[in-house]
Amino acid sequence: MENFVKSRLINTALKIEFDKAYINAESYALEFNKLTQNDEDPIGEWLRLMRAKKGNLEGENAIILELLVEIYRKIESLETHIEGNTKDYVPLENKATIHTIGHGCFAILDSNLSENTLYYGRIELPTFPTRIVPVYFIYHSELAWIEQIHTRDEIEWDGYVAGKERALIRSLKLNKKASDDK
């Protein structure tokens, strides 16, 4: 644990549900793997296969295609809601707010996590589209260190952290410029 590299921490507010991993290890592992296959919907699977066949679908058409897929998902979500079907997740004991994030780590607001204990959690990541990111993490030295995350989710996580870092840098530059102009 002592060889962790310090990560720059950025303020945020993300929802997380979590529990100790040993509580329901088999169910958590099944859900973790199921959530890997994020594109459970047929249109998402089709989009993934098209990217695999044709490369990264660049240009304006890719943006339009992404928007159409997201509209399709929203309509499907509304249809599911109207029919009374809901997405069932494995129940997790604790709900909290992540107040700072970094590359490979985060800090939970008002948590009573046990030191050096493995937890399973689901984080609501506000990307486009909003994603539920399953993670295994170990709490150590007041930070939750991500032990296991799917590759695609890790890319989204790091992109979100980098975006928050850029926003912070822009904010600091604007504040400095405003104070210099006074």
Backbone bond lengths (Angstrom), bond angles and torsions (degrees), N, CA, C in turn:
res aa  C-N    CA-C-N  psi(-1)  N-CA   C-N-CA  omega(-1)  CA-C   N-CA-C  phi
1 M - - - 1.435 - - 1.525 111.80 -
2 E 1.286 117.46 -30.26 1.455 120.43 -173.76 1.524 112.85 -71.56
3 N 1.344 118.09 -13.24 1.457 120.19 -176.73 1.529 112.69 -91.86
4 F 1.332 118.38 12.84 1.450 120.57 177.39 1.518 109.36 -66.14
5 V 1.303 115.09 138.64 1.453 120.91 175.75 1.523 107.13 -81.50
6 K 1.307 116.24 138.72 1.462 119.96 177.50 1.526 108.54 -65.20
7 S 1.309 115.66 133.47 1.454 121.35 177.18 1.515 108.79 -108.11
8 R 1.313 116.29 144.41 1.451 120.46 174.73 1.518 106.72 -69.99
9 L 1.311 118.03 128.78 1.459 121.78 -177.51 1.525 110.04 -101.23
10 I 1.318 115.35 135.11 1.455 122.76 -176.79 1.523 108.17 -120.69
11 N 1.323 116.86 135.80 1.463 120.96 178.54 1.524 110.87 -69.28
12 T 1.318 114.90 141.99 1.460 122.35 178.84 1.516 108.35 -161.07
13 A 1.305 117.21 -174.23 1.463 122.29 173.81 1.522 107.56 -149.04
14 L 1.327 115.80 99.46 1.460 122.02 179.70 1.523 109.67 -119.75
15 K 1.317 116.01 146.18 1.463 120.69 176.82 1.522 109.30 -84.12
16 I 1.331 115.41 139.94 1.462 120.90 175.76 1.528 108.66 -140.06
17 E 1.324 114.59 141.55 1.457 122.11 169.02 1.520 105.36 -118.26
18 F 1.337 117.07 140.74 1.462 118.52 -176.19 1.518 110.87 -156.70
19 D 1.321 114.26 165.15 1.460 122.41 174.90 1.526 107.64 -159.87
20 K 1.317 115.44 162.70 1.465 119.31 177.04 1.522 108.48 -62.90
21 A 1.309 116.59 134.79 1.463 121.95 -172.21 1.528 113.56 -62.35
22 Y 1.334 117.46 -31.51 1.459 119.27 -177.01 1.531 113.01 -75.07
23 I 1.320 118.10 -16.04 1.469 122.17 -177.43 1.518 111.32 -56.95
24 N 1.329 116.91 -46.64 1.460 122.07 -176.88 1.528 108.44 -144.61
25 A 1.314 116.39 54.47 1.468 123.38 -169.11 1.521 113.47 -53.36
26 E 1.312 118.21 -44.32 1.464 120.95 -175.94 1.530 111.03 -66.69
27 S 1.325 117.28 -45.36 1.472 120.96 179.15 1.517 111.02 -64.53
28 Y 1.330 116.57 -39.75 1.459 120.04 179.04 1.526 110.74 -64.14
29 A 1.325 116.44 -41.86 1.469 120.51 179.44 1.529 110.90 -63.91
30 L 1.321 116.81 -41.52 1.470 120.34 178.25 1.528 111.09 -63.52
31 E 1.321 116.13 -44.54 1.466 119.52 179.19 1.526 110.90 -65.71
32 F 1.327 117.16 -42.29 1.463 121.72 178.72 1.526 109.62 -54.98
33 N 1.337 116.42 -46.61 1.461 120.49 -179.54 1.526 111.81 -69.97
34 K 1.320 117.29 -36.68 1.468 121.08 179.16 1.523 110.32 -65.51
35 L 1.313 116.68 -42.07 1.457 120.16 -179.67 1.523 112.08 -70.75
36 T 1.319 117.52 -14.47 1.459 121.46 174.06 1.501 109.13 -65.70
37 Q 1.299 114.15 -40.58 1.453 119.82 179.61 1.513 107.28 -81.90
38 N 1.330 114.58 58.10 1.456 123.89 -173.58 1.512 112.21 -48.24
39 D 1.306 116.47 -39.94 1.456 119.97 -176.54 1.517 110.01 -82.44
40 E 1.332 115.56 66.53 1.457 119.96 177.45 1.516 110.51 -68.89
41 D 1.342 116.54 -27.03 1.451 119.70 -178.54 1.524 110.09 -76.24
42 P 1.312 118.01 148.02 1.471 121.21 -176.57 1.529 113.08 -61.45
43 I 1.328 117.61 -36.89 1.463 119.64 -178.56 1.526 111.18 -68.55
44 G 1.315 117.02 -36.76 1.463 120.61 176.89 1.521 111.19 -66.26
45 E 1.316 116.01 -39.87 1.469 121.04 177.41 1.531 109.74 -64.35
46 W 1.331 116.42 -42.68 1.456 120.80 178.64 1.531 110.29 -61.00
47 L 1.340 116.57 -44.96 1.454 121.09 179.42 1.522 111.14 -60.88
48 R 1.326 116.52 -42.04 1.465 120.92 178.71 1.525 110.55 -62.01
49 L 1.336 116.97 -42.90 1.465 120.70 179.50 1.532 111.33 -66.55
50 M 1.330 117.53 -37.69 1.463 120.56 178.32 1.530 110.63 -64.24
51 R 1.329 116.16 -39.76 1.468 119.37 177.55 1.520 110.36 -64.50
52 A 1.315 116.43 -38.91 1.461 120.51 -180.00 1.531 110.46 -65.50
53 K 1.327 117.42 -38.84 1.464 121.93 -179.23 1.517 112.52 -73.75
54 K 1.330 115.91 -47.92 1.459 120.56 -168.77 1.519 114.53 -106.18
55 G 1.304 117.49 5.89 1.454 119.25 -178.41 1.512 111.00 90.27
56 N 1.296 116.41 -154.51 1.462 121.53 -170.34 1.531 114.66 -85.93
57 L 1.325 119.93 19.24 1.468 123.70 175.68 1.523 112.49 35.88
58 E 1.316 115.73 68.44 1.460 120.07 -174.69 1.523 111.91 -85.57
59 G 1.303 116.13 166.19 1.451 122.64 174.37 1.512 113.27 95.81
60 E 1.334 113.99 -171.85 1.454 120.85 -177.28 1.521 111.98 -62.80
61 N 1.323 117.24 -35.53 1.462 120.62 -179.35 1.522 112.03 -61.43
62 A 1.308 117.00 -34.28 1.462 120.55 179.56 1.519 110.46 -65.09
63 I 1.324 117.12 -40.79 1.461 120.94 179.82 1.523 109.82 -66.42
64 I 1.322 116.94 -44.88 1.467 120.66 178.75 1.512 110.11 -62.46
65 L 1.321 117.15 -42.34 1.461 121.03 178.78 1.523 111.20 -62.05
66 E 1.340 117.25 -43.70 1.471 120.94 177.82 1.523 110.98 -60.52
67 L 1.333 116.79 -43.85 1.462 120.69 179.27 1.529 111.23 -64.22
68 L 1.324 117.77 -42.22 1.461 120.87 177.81 1.525 111.59 -63.19
69 V 1.311 116.19 -40.67 1.468 120.22 178.11 1.526 109.63 -63.47
70 E 1.341 117.02 -42.08 1.460 119.83 179.73 1.524 111.21 -67.02
71 I 1.319 118.23 -38.05 1.472 120.74 175.05 1.520 109.88 -62.01
72 Y 1.327 116.26 -43.22 1.461 120.21 177.46 1.534 110.63 -58.55
73 R 1.322 116.71 -44.70 1.468 120.84 179.68 1.525 111.16 -62.69
74 K 1.332 116.65 -40.25 1.469 120.01 178.99 1.524 110.51 -63.84
75 I 1.320 116.94 -44.01 1.466 120.45 178.50 1.525 110.08 -62.69
76 E 1.330 115.99 -43.46 1.466 120.23 178.00 1.530 110.86 -62.40
77 S 1.340 116.53 -38.91 1.460 121.26 178.12 1.529 110.62 -64.50
78 L 1.328 116.79 -43.65 1.468 120.75 177.68 1.529 110.97 -62.51
79 E 1.310 115.94 -42.01 1.470 120.81 178.46 1.535 110.31 -61.76
80 T 1.300 116.48 -42.94 1.463 121.38 178.23 1.524 110.66 -63.33
81 H 1.325 116.38 -42.41 1.465 121.58 179.89 1.530 110.99 -64.78
82 I 1.327 116.47 -44.03 1.464 120.97 179.92 1.525 110.50 -63.14
83 E 1.323 116.40 -38.78 1.467 120.66 179.45 1.524 112.04 -75.58
84 G 1.322 116.92 -9.79 1.465 120.72 178.15 1.518 114.10 85.80
85 N 1.310 117.07 9.07 1.466 120.16 176.70 1.523 108.94 -85.06
86 T 1.308 116.86 139.73 1.461 120.63 177.11 1.519 109.37 -129.45
87 K 1.329 114.92 156.20 1.459 120.56 176.26 1.517 107.71 -78.95
88 D 1.302 116.38 121.71 1.462 120.10 -178.90 1.519 110.45 -95.87
89 Y 1.315 113.94 127.91 1.455 121.31 174.83 1.517 107.81 -111.69
90 V 1.317 115.48 157.62 1.459 120.07 174.54 1.529 107.46 -63.70
91 P 1.331 117.67 130.67 1.471 118.66 -179.40 1.535 111.37 -63.22
92 L 1.326 114.88 136.26 1.460 121.25 177.06 1.524 107.98 -119.56
93 E 1.308 116.24 140.84 1.469 123.45 -171.96 1.531 114.25 -67.65
94 N 1.320 117.18 -38.91 1.463 120.97 -170.13 1.519 112.75 -113.26
95 K 1.336 115.06 142.45 1.463 122.24 172.72 1.523 106.56 -125.15
96 A 1.315 115.69 140.32 1.462 119.23 -178.19 1.522 109.47 -155.98
97 T 1.316 114.34 -178.02 1.458 121.75 177.01 1.520 109.00 -119.45
98 I 1.307 115.48 129.71 1.465 121.13 172.96 1.518 106.04 -81.90
99 H 1.331 117.13 123.09 1.462 119.17 -176.62 1.518 113.65 -103.88
100 T 1.327 118.52 -19.18 1.463 120.73 173.08 1.517 108.54 -140.91
101 I 1.329 114.98 148.65 1.460 120.75 179.34 1.516 109.61 -133.69
102 G 1.319 114.38 157.16 1.455 121.95 174.85 1.511 107.85 -148.93
103 H 1.306 116.88 -179.95 1.457 120.68 177.47 1.529 107.44 -73.62
104 G 1.332 115.61 108.48 1.462 120.78 177.72 1.513 115.13 86.50
105 C 1.321 117.72 7.43 1.462 119.32 -179.81 1.523 110.96 -155.63
106 F 1.328 114.78 166.69 1.460 121.19 175.71 1.517 108.88 -160.11
107 A 1.315 115.55 165.89 1.464 121.12 177.58 1.524 108.07 -124.99
108 I 1.329 114.58 136.26 1.462 121.15 -178.03 1.518 108.98 -101.39
109 L 1.310 115.55 134.14 1.451 123.09 179.84 1.528 110.02 -71.65
110 D 1.327 116.89 132.16 1.471 123.20 176.08 1.527 113.57 47.87
111 S 1.295 116.33 51.50 1.463 118.91 179.32 1.520 110.15 -104.88
112 N 1.289 114.97 153.78 1.466 119.75 174.48 1.527 107.75 -119.80
113 L 1.333 114.50 60.58 1.456 121.08 179.49 1.527 109.96 -77.80
114 S 1.314 114.46 148.35 1.461 120.44 178.51 1.527 109.65 -86.51
115 E 1.314 115.55 134.24 1.470 122.46 -179.45 1.533 110.53 -60.35
116 N 1.346 115.51 138.19 1.469 123.79 176.98 1.528 113.12 56.32
117 T 1.316 116.68 37.35 1.466 122.04 178.61 1.520 108.94 -115.13
118 L 1.341 116.14 139.13 1.459 121.66 178.83 1.521 109.31 -84.39
119 Y 1.335 116.10 130.70 1.457 123.20 178.94 1.519 109.44 -122.00
120 Y 1.336 114.70 153.46 1.459 121.46 170.67 1.522 106.77 -111.54
121 G 1.312 117.35 136.36 1.454 119.74 -179.74 1.510 113.02 -147.78
122 R 1.326 114.07 164.88 1.468 122.63 174.00 1.520 107.69 -124.82
123 I 1.324 115.53 124.04 1.459 121.66 -178.69 1.525 108.30 -110.23
124 E 1.330 115.89 133.45 1.458 120.81 175.71 1.519 107.32 -88.23
125 L 1.330 115.98 108.10 1.464 121.78 -177.01 1.526 109.39 -98.95
126 P 1.348 117.96 118.56 1.458 121.19 -174.61 1.529 113.75 -80.96
127 T 1.319 115.48 60.43 1.457 120.55 175.81 1.526 107.43 -97.02
128 F 1.290 117.74 -176.77 1.462 120.46 173.99 1.504 108.79 -106.96
129 P 1.306 119.34 116.33 1.462 126.56 -10.76 1.529 110.66 -75.24
130 T 1.344 116.30 165.16 1.464 121.02 177.35 1.519 108.56 -57.69
131 R 1.312 116.09 136.84 1.461 120.11 -176.16 1.512 110.98 -124.56
132 I 1.318 115.34 145.50 1.457 122.01 169.75 1.521 105.89 -97.22
133 V 1.328 115.60 116.00 1.467 121.26 -175.42 1.527 109.42 -106.53
134 P 1.344 116.92 114.74 1.460 119.31 176.38 1.526 110.18 -82.20
135 V 1.333 116.68 137.04 1.462 120.98 -179.72 1.521 110.27 -141.89
136 Y 1.300 115.02 151.75 1.462 122.35 165.32 1.519 104.65 -108.17
137 F 1.317 116.68 133.02 1.455 119.33 -179.40 1.525 110.77 -141.36
138 I 1.339 114.30 155.15 1.462 122.05 177.07 1.522 107.58 -115.79
139 Y 1.317 115.82 131.43 1.455 120.83 177.79 1.526 108.30 -86.94
140 H 1.333 115.23 124.86 1.463 120.28 -179.28 1.528 108.55 -154.65
141 S 1.315 116.93 131.19 1.464 123.19 176.53 1.532 112.02 53.49
142 E 1.307 116.25 48.33 1.456 124.61 176.07 1.521 115.13 67.53
143 L 1.340 116.91 10.75 1.459 121.09 176.19 1.525 109.90 -127.99
144 A 1.325 114.67 149.64 1.462 120.71 172.76 1.530 106.29 -96.63
145 W 1.329 115.90 117.16 1.460 121.84 -177.51 1.520 108.28 -99.05
146 I 1.334 116.31 123.69 1.459 121.19 -178.03 1.520 109.05 -69.35
147 E 1.318 114.60 119.93 1.461 121.73 179.16 1.524 111.42 -92.42
148 Q 1.339 115.96 -40.52 1.455 119.71 -177.13 1.527 108.95 -144.00
149 I 1.320 114.79 129.05 1.459 122.77 178.19 1.523 105.83 -151.27
150 H 1.310 117.06 147.93 1.460 119.73 179.15 1.524 109.94 -69.21
151 T 1.304 116.62 148.39 1.462 121.73 -175.80 1.526 111.56 -55.08
152 R 1.320 116.55 -46.40 1.460 119.82 -178.97 1.526 111.34 -63.99
153 D 1.328 116.29 -39.36 1.460 120.58 178.15 1.526 111.15 -67.84
154 E 1.321 116.54 -35.86 1.467 120.51 178.52 1.529 110.34 -64.23
155 I 1.320 116.21 -39.19 1.468 120.17 177.82 1.526 109.53 -63.93
156 E 1.336 116.73 -44.01 1.475 121.10 177.68 1.528 110.64 -62.70
157 W 1.342 116.51 -43.51 1.469 122.06 179.98 1.523 110.44 -59.93
158 D 1.340 115.61 -51.32 1.463 119.85 -178.91 1.527 111.51 -63.48
159 G 1.329 116.81 -36.09 1.458 120.60 176.37 1.525 111.37 -64.70
160 Y 1.324 116.40 -39.87 1.460 120.86 178.21 1.533 110.51 -65.75
161 V 1.335 116.50 -44.22 1.468 120.97 178.31 1.529 109.60 -61.71
162 A 1.321 117.57 -45.73 1.469 121.08 -179.86 1.529 110.37 -62.18
163 G 1.324 117.36 -40.55 1.462 120.84 177.50 1.514 111.95 -61.91
164 K 1.338 116.86 -41.92 1.463 121.11 177.53 1.527 110.30 -65.75
165 E 1.348 117.44 -37.70 1.466 121.26 177.59 1.530 110.39 -63.59
166 R 1.328 116.88 -44.79 1.467 120.69 179.04 1.529 110.73 -61.50
167 A 1.334 116.60 -43.23 1.466 120.50 179.00 1.527 110.51 -61.86
168 L 1.326 117.16 -40.29 1.462 121.10 178.41 1.530 110.85 -64.66
169 I 1.318 117.18 -43.50 1.468 121.34 179.60 1.528 110.22 -62.85
170 R 1.353 116.88 -43.95 1.476 120.11 177.00 1.523 110.80 -59.82
171 S 1.321 115.75 -43.36 1.465 120.83 -179.68 1.528 111.10 -62.54
172 L 1.334 116.26 -44.18 1.468 120.22 178.72 1.522 111.26 -63.56
173 K 1.338 117.42 -40.64 1.461 121.26 178.67 1.523 110.61 -64.17
174 L 1.331 117.49 -43.21 1.464 121.11 179.56 1.519 110.99 -64.58
175 N 1.329 116.74 -41.34 1.464 120.76 178.33 1.528 111.03 -64.53
176 K 1.328 116.41 -41.41 1.467 120.89 179.46 1.519 109.86 -65.40
177 K 1.336 116.00 -43.71 1.448 119.63 179.49 1.519 110.90 -63.73
178 A 1.331 116.97 -41.30 1.471 121.63 179.22 1.530 110.57 -63.61
179 S 1.330 117.48 -40.07 1.469 120.02 179.43 1.523 111.11 -73.03
180 D 1.344 118.02 -31.92 1.469 121.03 176.99 1.525 111.26 -69.89
181 D 1.342 116.40 -31.87 1.465 120.66 -178.75 1.526 112.10 -74.30
182 K 1.311 118.37 -16.67 1.471 121.60 -177.11 1.486 112.39 -78.18
